[in-house]
């Protein structure tokens, strides 16, 4: 991902900054930046706490641009206390995407007070550990999107299709994540809607910037991997 980011930045910088519109009138700084980085799917541009430096947010990335010097910075901005303003902005970007997710397309399990959004590979061993953990809890409502990573789990996509083919999707999900399908010669339905739904799950994972599984948001808080310490801190906060 970092290589593709650098490539996009290089392409953008090969085009000179257009500071003036065709009419000769000076463009706003934001218009100038959008012209300079026309190849990037920019989501937002804003001034940072550093004079003259602008934050450019696109997809799951943030870069900084200084129009006066023409310099582009890739990295993080930290406060004196060590807090990453870059990481905070990325969290805000993801949170806004979470709010707009089509949860009706997810596999829903449970009806507890805590909302858990999961992006899962059926063959991921850490996904199976978190599935076993959540199965024991009655205080969560889980919305699961399937994200098979076939480069390392070649059979994961078939298992994802099997789950989405099932009338009882939560049951099929539990079956797959328990490992019961690993040595089974299971059959798949031939349903175009199921294939499209799996593609939609994968697009959602990409939109959320998922790089590995499991990736979760518990009550809006991001959790990467089978980090049970953090999961419990969110589900059972100490007063």
SULZI-V917983 format. One record per backbone hydrogen bond with DSSP energy under -0.5 kcal/mol. CO is the residue of the C=O (numbers start at 1). NH is the residue of the N-H. If there is no record, write none. Layout:
CO/NH ; CO/NH
This chain:
1/5 ; 2/6 ; 3/7 ; 4/8 ; 5/9 ; 6/10 ; 7/11 ; 8/12 ; 9/13 ; 10/14 ; 12/15 ; 14/16 ; 17/19 ; 19/27 ; 21/24 ; 25/21 ; 28/32 ; 29/33 ; 30/34 ; 31/35 ; 32/36 ; 33/37 ; 35/38 ; 37/40 ; 40/42 ; 41/59 ; 44/57 ; 46/55 ; 49/51 ; 50/53 ; 53/48 ; 54/65 ; 55/46 ; 55/57 ; 56/63 ; 57/43 ; 57/44 ; 58/61 ; 61/58 ; 63/56 ; 64/73 ; 65/54 ; 65/67 ; 66/69 ; 66/70 ; 66/71 ; 71/66 ; 73/64 ; 73/75 ; 76/78 ; 77/85 ; 77/86 ; 79/82 ; 83/79 ; 83/85 ; 84/88 ; 85/89 ; 86/90 ; 87/91 ; 88/92 ; 89/93 ; 90/94 ; 91/95 ; 92/96 ; 93/97 ; 94/98 ; 95/99 ; 96/100 ; 97/100 ; 98/101 ; 101/103 ; 102/105 ; 103/106 ; 106/108 ; 107/144 ; 109/142 ; 114/116 ; 114/141 ; 115/117 ; 115/219 ; 116/118 ; 116/143 ; 117/217 ; 118/120 ; 118/145 ; 119/214 ; 119/215 ; 120/122 ; 120/147 ; 121/124 ; 124/128 ; 125/129 ; 126/130 ; 127/131 ; 128/132 ; 129/133 ; 130/134 ; 131/135 ; 132/136 ; 133/136 ; 134/137 ; 139/114 ; 140/112 ; 140/142 ; 141/116 ; 142/109 ; 142/144 ; 143/118 ; 144/107 ; 145/120 ; 148/150 ; 149/152 ; 149/153 ; 153/156 ; 155/159 ; 156/160 ; 157/161 ; 158/162 ; 159/163 ; 160/164 ; 161/165 ; 162/166 ; 163/166 ; 167/169 ; 168/172 ; 169/173 ; 170/174 ; 171/175 ; 172/176 ; 173/177 ; 174/178 ; 175/180 ; 175/181 ; 176/179 ; 179/182 ; 181/184 ; 184/186 ; 189/191 ; 191/195 ; 192/196 ; 193/197 ; 194/198 ; 195/199 ; 196/200 ; 197/201 ; 198/202 ; 199/203 ; 200/204 ; 201/205 ; 202/206 ; 203/207 ; 204/208 ; 205/210 ; 206/209 ; 214/225 ; 215/119 ; 216/223 ; 217/117 ; 217/219 ; 218/221 ; 221/218 ; 223/216 ; 223/225 ; 225/227 ; 226/228 ; 227/231 ; 228/232 ; 229/233 ; 230/234 ; 231/235 ; 232/236 ; 234/237
